[in-house]
Amino acid sequence: MTMKGLVPDVVTYTCIMNGLCKSGKVEEAKSVFREMEEVGVVPNHFSYATLIDSLFKDGNAGEAFAFQGQMVVRGVGFDVVVYTALMDGLFKVGMPNDAENIWGM
């Protein structure tokens, strides 16, 4: 893409991350996330929700929460996509009370 003079944006990076996550390549998706940040593209709520959802599906709640915390620190807004990824993930890792707490927010 860059060879043709096209510069990837947050949508492009998030699309690549989503495809990698759906293929079970979460580590590669996290690398793309880091690359995105390194080149100055700011992740949005979809970027974070993609990783949070996939990390929970992999049973990696700790890392999913780390990305959620990063969102808060960086001031990235939460929307229905992020809240759904969090609630779904919490149920999947056996934390239904936490999921219900998010629902009640």
KAHUQUI-V861575 format. One record per residue. N is the residue number from 1. RES is the residue in one letter. OMEGA is omega in radians with two decimals (NA if undefined). Layout:
n=<N | N>
res=<RES | RES>
omega=<OMEGA | OMEGA>
This chain:
n=<1 | 2 | 3 | 4 | 5 | 6 | 7 | 8 | 9 | 10 | 11 | 12 | 13 | 14 | 15 | 16 | 17 | 18 | 19 | 20 | 21 | 22 | 23 | 24 | 25 | 26 | 27 | 28 | 29 | 30 | 31 | 32 | 33 | 34 | 35 | 36 | 37 | 38 | 39 | 40 | 41 | 42 | 43 | 44 | 45 | 46 | 47 | 48 | 49 | 50 | 51 | 52 | 53 | 54 | 55 | 56 | 57 | 58 | 59 | 60 | 61 | 62 | 63 | 64 | 65 | 66 | 67 | 68 | 69 | 70 | 71 | 72 | 73 | 74 | 75 | 76 | 77 | 78 | 79 | 80 | 81 | 82 | 83 | 84 | 85 | 86 | 87 | 88 | 89 | 90 | 91 | 92 | 93 | 94 | 95 | 96 | 97 | 98 | 99 | 100 | 101 | 102 | 103 | 104 | 105>
res=<M | T | M | K | G | L | V | P | D | V | V | T | Y | T | C | I | M | N | G | L | C | K | S | G | K | V | E | E | A | K | S | V | F | R | E | M | E | E | V | G | V | V | P | N | H | F | S | Y | A | T | L | I | D | S | L | F | K | D | G | N | A | G | E | A | F | A | F | Q | G | Q | M | V | V | R | G | V | G | F | D | V | V | V | Y | T | A | L | M | D | G | L | F | K | V | G | M | P | N | D | A | E | N | I | W | G | M>
omega=<-3.12 | 3.11 | 3.14 | 3.11 | 3.12 | -3.12 | 3.13 | 3.08 | -3.09 | 3.12 | 3.12 | -3.13 | -3.12 | 3.09 | 3.11 | 3.12 | -3.14 | 3.11 | 3.11 | 3.13 | 3.13 | 3.10 | 3.12 | -3.10 | -3.06 | 3.12 | 3.10 | 3.10 | 3.10 | 3.08 | 3.10 | 3.10 | 3.13 | 3.11 | 3.13 | 3.14 | -3.10 | -3.13 | 3.05 | 3.08 | -3.07 | 3.10 | 3.08 | -3.09 | 3.10 | 3.11 | -3.14 | -3.12 | 3.11 | -3.13 | -3.14 | 3.14 | -3.09 | 3.11 | 3.07 | -3.14 | 3.09 | 3.14 | -3.11 | -3.09 | -3.12 | 3.14 | 3.07 | 3.11 | 3.11 | 3.10 | 3.07 | 3.11 | 3.09 | 3.10 | -3.11 | -3.11 | -3.09 | 3.09 | 3.10 | -3.08 | 3.07 | 3.06 | -3.09 | 3.13 | -3.13 | 3.14 | 3.11 | 3.11 | 3.12 | -3.11 | 3.13 | -3.14 | 3.13 | 3.07 | -3.11 | -3.12 | 3.04 | 3.12 | -3.05 | -3.14 | 3.10 | 3.10 | 3.13 | 3.09 | 3.10 | 3.14 | -3.09 | -3.08 | NA>
